[in-house]
Amino acid sequence: MLRSFIGTYDREGLRSLRLEDECAAVISQRHALGPTFWVVLDLSESQALDRAIRLGQKGRALQLLSESARCCGPVCG
């Protein structure tokens, strides 16, 4: 099942990834969190990304994201 996510990243890679429906606060505070983007992923692929983020493997998480993203772009507004 495809879902829309909001993510943040830094020089090391992917910092966070949350379902878009659950992160209105992230969108409103995006400047404090650093660069923010939206991405469409299959829910099954998001589990590997979450695991890499929890393990502190930000670069690996960003690589997985680039391989599995169906569509992505900046958060506008």
ROSE-4610 file (N, C-alpha, C; in Angstrom, 1 decimal, always signed):
// ROSE-4610
residu = [M/M/M/L/L/L/R/R/R/S/S/S/F/F/F/I/I/I/G/G/G/T/T/T/Y/Y/Y/D/D/D/R/R/R/E/E/E/G/G/G/L/L/L/R/R/R/S/S/S/L/L/L/R/R/R/L/L/L/E/E/E/D/D/D/E/E/E/C/C/C/A/A/A/A/A/A/V/V/V/I/I/I/S/S/S/Q/Q/Q/R/R/R/H/H/H/A/A/A/L/L/L/G/G/G/P/P/P/T/T/T/F/F/F/W/W/W/V/V/V/V/V/V/L/L/L/D/D/D/L/L/L/S/S/S/E/E/E/S/S/S/Q/Q/Q/A/A/A/L/L/L/D/D/D/R/R/R/A/A/A/I/I/I/R/R/R/L/L/L/G/G/G/Q/Q/Q/K/K/K/G/G/G/R/R/R/A/A/A/L/L/L/Q/Q/Q/L/L/L/L/L/L/S/S/S/E/E/E/S/S/S/A/A/A/R/R/R/C/C/C/C/C/C/G/G/G/P/P/P/V/V/V/C/C/C/G/G/G]
num = [1/1/1/2/2/2/3/3/3/4/4/4/5/5/5/6/6/6/7/7/7/8/8/8/9/9/9/10/10/10/11/11/11/12/12/12/13/13/13/14/14/14/15/15/15/16/16/16/17/17/17/18/18/18/19/19/19/20/20/20/21/21/21/22/22/22/23/23/23/24/24/24/25/25/25/26/26/26/27/27/27/28/28/28/29/29/29/30/30/30/31/31/31/32/32/32/33/33/33/34/34/34/35/35/35/36/36/36/37/37/37/38/38/38/39/39/39/40/40/40/41/41/41/42/42/42/43/43/43/44/44/44/45/45/45/46/46/46/47/47/47/48/48/48/49/49/49/50/50/50/51/51/51/52/52/52/53/53/53/54/54/54/55/55/55/56/56/56/57/57/57/58/58/58/59/59/59/60/60/60/61/61/61/62/62/62/63/63/63/64/64/64/65/65/65/66/66/66/67/67/67/68/68/68/69/69/69/70/70/70/71/71/71/72/72/72/73/73/73/74/74/74/75/75/75/76/76/76/77/77/77]
x = [+0.8/+0.0/+0.9/+0.6/+1.4/+0.9/+1.8/+1.5/+2.5/+2.0/+2.8/+3.5/+4.8/+5.6/+6.2/+6.6/+7.4/+8.7/+9.8/+11.1/+12.0/+13.0/+14.0/+15.4/+16.3/+17.7/+18.7/+20.0/+21.1/+22.3/+23.5/+24.7/+25.0/+24.5/+24.8/+23.8/+22.6/+21.6/+20.2/+19.4/+18.0/+17.9/+17.2/+17.1/+15.7/+14.7/+13.4/+12.4/+11.5/+10.5/+9.2/+8.1/+6.8/+5.7/+4.6/+3.5/+3.0/+2.7/+2.2/+1.0/+0.1/-1.1/-0.8/+0.4/+0.7/+1.7/+2.0/+3.1/+2.8/+1.6/+1.4/+2.3/+2.7/+3.7/+5.0/+5.4/+6.7/+6.7/+5.6/+5.5/+5.6/+4.9/+4.9/+6.2/+7.0/+8.3/+9.5/+9.3/+10.3/+11.6/+11.5/+12.7/+13.6/+13.0/+13.8/+14.4/+13.8/+14.3/+15.3/+15.4/+16.3/+15.5/+16.2/+15.5/+14.5/+13.3/+12.1/+11.6/+11.1/+10.7/+9.5/+8.7/+7.7/+8.1/+7.6/+7.9/+6.8/+6.6/+5.6/+6.3/+6.0/+6.6/+5.6/+5.9/+5.1/+5.4/+4.3/+4.5/+5.5/+5.5/+6.5/+7.9/+8.2/+9.6/+9.9/+9.0/+9.2/+9.8/+9.5/+10.0/+11.6/+12.2/+13.6/+14.2/+13.6/+14.0/+14.0/+12.9/+12.7/+13.8/+14.1/+15.1/+16.5/+16.8/+18.1/+18.2/+17.2/+17.2/+17.4/+16.6/+16.8/+18.2/+18.9/+20.2/+21.3/+20.8/+21.8/+22.5/+21.9/+22.5/+21.8/+22.1/+21.4/+21.7/+23.0/+23.4/+22.7/+22.7/+22.0/+20.5/+19.9/+18.5/+18.2/+19.1/+18.9/+19.1/+20.0/+20.2/+18.9/+18.4/+17.2/+16.0/+15.9/+14.9/+15.0/+16.2/+16.3/+16.0/+16.3/+16.0/+14.5/+13.8/+12.4/+11.3/+11.7/+10.7/+10.0/+8.7/+7.9/+7.8/+7.8/+7.7/+8.2/+8.9/+9.3/+9.4/+9.5/+9.6/+9.7/+9.9/+10.0/+8.6/+8.6/+7.4/+7.1/+6.0/+5.6/+4.8/+4.8/+3.9/+4.6]
y = [-1.2/+0.0/+1.2/+2.2/+3.4/+4.4/+5.1/+6.1/+7.3/+8.5/+9.7/+9.9/+10.2/+10.5/+11.8/+12.4/+13.6/+13.2/+13.6/+13.3/+14.5/+14.3/+15.3/+14.7/+15.5/+15.0/+16.0/+15.5/+16.4/+15.9/+16.4/+16.0/+14.5/+13.9/+12.5/+11.6/+12.1/+11.3/+11.5/+10.5/+10.6/+10.7/+11.7/+11.9/+11.3/+11.5/+11.0/+10.8/+10.0/+9.7/+9.3/+10.1/+9.9/+9.9/+9.2/+9.3/+10.8/+11.3/+12.6/+13.0/+12.0/+12.3/+12.5/+12.0/+12.1/+13.2/+14.1/+15.0/+16.5/+17.0/+18.4/+19.3/+18.9/+19.7/+19.7/+18.6/+18.6/+19.6/+19.6/+20.5/+22.0/+22.3/+23.7/+24.1/+23.1/+23.4/+23.0/+22.9/+22.3/+23.1/+24.4/+25.2/+24.9/+24.6/+24.3/+22.9/+22.0/+20.6/+20.4/+21.4/+21.3/+21.0/+20.6/+20.4/+19.3/+19.6/+18.7/+18.4/+17.1/+16.7/+15.8/+15.5/+14.5/+13.4/+12.2/+11.1/+10.1/+9.4/+8.3/+7.0/+6.1/+4.8/+3.8/+2.5/+1.4/+1.2/+1.0/+0.8/-0.3/-1.4/-2.5/-2.0/-1.0/-0.5/+0.5/+1.1/+2.0/+1.3/+0.1/-0.6/-0.7/-1.0/-1.0/+0.4/+1.4/+2.8/+3.1/+2.8/+3.0/+2.3/+1.1/+0.3/+1.0/+1.4/+2.1/+3.4/+4.1/+5.4/+5.1/+4.1/+3.7/+3.3/+2.6/+2.1/+3.2/+4.4/+5.5/+5.4/+4.6/+4.5/+5.4/+6.7/+7.7/+7.7/+7.4/+7.3/+6.1/+5.0/+3.8/+4.1/+4.7/+5.1/+5.9/+6.9/+7.8/+7.0/+6.1/+5.2/+4.4/+3.8/+2.9/+3.8/+5.0/+5.9/+6.2/+6.5/+6.9/+5.7/+4.4/+3.2/+2.9/+3.3/+2.8/+3.9/+5.2/+6.3/+6.2/+6.3/+6.3/+7.7/+8.7/+10.1/+10.9/+12.1/+12.9/+14.3/+15.2/+16.6/+17.4/+18.7/+19.6/+19.8/+20.1/+20.4/+21.9/+22.2/+23.6/+24.2/+25.5/+26.2/+27.1]
z = [+0.0/+0.0/+0.0/-0.9/-1.0/+0.0/+0.7/+1.6/+1.5/+1.9/+1.8/+3.2/+3.1/+4.3/+4.3/+5.4/+5.6/+6.2/+5.6/+6.2/+6.4/+7.2/+7.4/+7.2/+6.8/+6.6/+7.0/+7.1/+7.4/+6.6/+6.8/+6.1/+6.2/+7.3/+7.5/+6.7/+6.4/+5.8/+6.3/+6.2/+6.6/+8.2/+8.7/+10.1/+10.7/+9.9/+10.4/+9.2/+9.4/+8.4/+9.1/+8.8/+9.5/+8.5/+8.7/+7.9/+7.8/+6.7/+6.5/+7.4/+7.5/+8.3/+9.8/+10.2/+11.7/+12.0/+11.1/+11.4/+11.0/+11.3/+11.0/+11.8/+13.0/+13.8/+13.1/+12.5/+11.8/+10.7/+9.9/+8.8/+9.3/+10.4/+10.8/+11.5/+11.9/+12.5/+11.6/+10.4/+9.5/+9.4/+9.6/+9.6/+10.7/+11.9/+13.1/+13.0/+12.2/+12.0/+10.9/+10.1/+8.9/+7.7/+6.6/+5.3/+5.5/+4.9/+5.0/+3.6/+3.4/+2.1/+2.3/+1.2/+1.2/+0.3/+0.5/-0.3/-0.3/-1.4/-1.5/-1.5/-0.5/-0.4/-0.2/-0.5/-0.1/+1.4/+2.2/+3.6/+4.0/+3.2/+3.5/+3.4/+2.5/+2.3/+3.5/+4.1/+5.1/+6.4/+6.6/+7.8/+7.8/+6.6/+6.5/+6.8/+6.3/+6.5/+8.0/+8.7/+10.1/+10.9/+10.5/+11.2/+11.1/+9.9/+9.6/+10.4/+10.5/+11.3/+12.7/+13.3/+14.7/+15.0/+14.1/+14.3/+14.1/+13.7/+13.5/+12.1/+11.2/+9.9/+8.9/+9.1/+8.3/+6.9/+6.5/+5.1/+4.4/+5.1/+4.6/+4.4/+5.4/+5.3/+4.1/+3.8/+2.6/+1.3/+1.3/+0.2/-0.1/+1.0/+0.8/+0.3/+0.8/+0.4/-1.1/-1.5/-3.0/-3.9/-3.4/-4.2/-4.2/-3.1/-3.0/-3.2/-3.3/-3.5/-4.8/-4.7/-5.9/-6.5/-5.6/-5.9/-4.7/-4.9/-3.8/-4.2/-3.2/-3.5/-2.2/-2.3/-1.1/-0.5/+0.8/+1.5/+1.2/+0.7/+0.4/+1.4/+1.5/+2.4/+3.4]
